[in-house]
C-alpha cells in the first residue's frame, strides 16, 4: 500500500480513488447557506410540482459526503440505501409532527440533516465519476426485467391494469397499508384508530410497514401532494412501484455479487459472475413474487442484498460503516422483520472478523449500532407487545413462491467451497461469506425442524426464509468468481487490448445466459415432425417472467373492476358488497376491491363472510343443477345475512343481474341492519 492509500484505507480496499478531497474548515456562513438552500430548493420544486426531483437531489447530496466505492454506481447504490434507511427512521418523526408526509417539510428536514452532517464532518462534496464495464450488466438487468414485467401493462388503461393489480389478496392487503399511510400521514401503528378505516385490523398494529411508508413517501413526491387522488390511479402507481422494486431487486443482486468480489474481480471474471446472477433472476421462480403480491418480501430481499453485501466486504471508514449498519438494520426490520436476524448475524460477524480495524473508538461505534438496533426494533417490539402471536404467525399457511432449489443448493455449496479454500480463509470477505452461508443454513434447518415438529410440514414463512437463503447464495458468487483464472495481460495497442477484453466478456455473458438462463439466442430446440416446423420453445420462454409478460398472470378481476370503476361505485362512497358471480372467491375479491376503491378496506373484517357467498350470477334452471344451485343459494344467503348483520351499517349490495340480483334482494332482512339491493347487470366479459 502506498503512503497515499495508507491515509485513505477505505479507498484502497474498494478500489476507489487514491485519496479523498482534503477536509475544509468549518465556516458558519457555509452552514447557514447550506441550510437555507435545503429549504429553498424544496419550496421551489414544490411550487413547480417537481418534488420528485428531490429524490435524486437527496441521493447525490448523501453520495457527495460519504466515501464508499470508487465508482459512480457503487456510490449511488450506497447513498440510496442510506437515504431509504433515513426516510424510514425519520418517518417515526414525520408520523407525529403536524405536517405528516408533506413534501417540503420532510425533504427540507432531510436536506438539513445532510447539510449539518457534511459541515460537522468537514468533508468537501465529491462524487466519483468512474464507470465500470459491468455497470452495463447491472443497469441492463434492471432494464430487461422492467421491460418484461411492464409489457402486459403497456397501452392499457388504468382500469384494465387492475386485472394485473388484483392477482392476489396479498396485493390488496399491501395496498390498504399504503393507502392508510397516505391518509393518516404516517406509520399506521402510530395512528391505529384512524388507520382501522383503511385496512383489516389488527394489521395496523402488527404488520411491518416500512415498504408502504417508503412507497407512500415516494408517491407524495411523485404527485407533489399528500392527496393520492382516485384509488384506481393510486393502485396503478402502486403496481408500477412494485414492478420497479422487483427490477431493482434483480439488478441489486448483480451489483452485490460484484461488490463482494471486490476490485480483484475484473474483466471476463466479473462479466461471468454478473451475467450468471442476471441469468438466474431472469429465468428463475422469483418473478412470481409480483404475481403473488409478496410486495414486502420483494423490498425486504432488496434491502437485505445491499446490507449483506456491504457488511461482507465493509470497504469503508468507521463513519460510513456505522451509517450502513444502522441503515441495514432499519430498512430490513422495518420492511420484513423475519430477515432482521440474518442482517443481525452479519453485523455481529463483521464486528468480530474486523475487530482490530474497528478497535479505535469501538465504544462509540457500538453505541451508535445499539441505538440503531433500538430504533429498528421499535415496530417489531410494539407489534409483539400488542396483538402479534409470534408462534401462530410463524406457522401460517398460504400461497408460496418456492426459490429454485438447484440454484439455492448449488450456489451455497460453491460459496462454501470458495470460502473454505486457504486463499480465502485468510481474508475478511472469505470469513464473512463462510459465516453467513453457514448461519443461513443453520437458521433454515432449525426453522424447518420447528415447523415439521409443530405443524408437520414446511409452510409459508419457511419459503420466505429460503428466499433470503437464495439471495445469500447468489451474491456469494462474487467470491466464487475469484477462483477463475484471470486473463493474461496481452500485448499490443490499447485499442486491441480493450477489444480483446470486450470479446472475452461478451462470450462470458452469452455463455452464462445460455447455461443458467436457458436463453438459446434463436437456436431452435429441435424439429416438431407432426407439425412440420421448428420447435422454438426454450426454458427462458417458459420462465415465470415471460409468462407474466405474455399476460398469463392476468386475474379474472377485469370485468368486475370495469363494472366497479365505471358504473357501480358512482355516488356510493360507503361499504359495498359486490356479488357478480356464483364463484364465492371472485365475489370476495370483487367486494375487497370495492372497499379499496372507496378507501374503506377496514370494512372487510366483517364483510369477509362473502368468501362463502356463492351467488350473484345467473342461476341454473335445469335438472339436478337447479336443485344444487338452490341449495347453495340458501347456504349463501345465510352467510350474506351474517355479513350484513355484523358488517358496517347500510352497505350497498350489488347483485349480478335481474335474476341473481333480484333473488338476493328478496332474501336479505337481517335484524338491526339495512342494505340497499341493486340488481346491476353482470359485468361484461
PyMOL commands that set and color helices and strands:
alter all, ss='L'
color gray80, all
select helices_A, chain A and resi 3-6+9-14+28-47+53-63+72-94+103-121+135-151+158-165+169-184+188-190+192-195+203-206+210-223+231-261+267-283+285-292+295-312+318-335+337-353+362-386+390-394+405-420+422-425+428-454+460-475+477-483+494-517+544-549+558-568+584-597+601-612+623-646+658-667
alter helices_A, ss='H'
color red, helices_A
select strands_A, chain A and resi 526-528+533-535+576-578+651-654+675-678
alter strands_A, ss='S'
color yellow, strands_A
deselect
rebuild
show_as cartoon
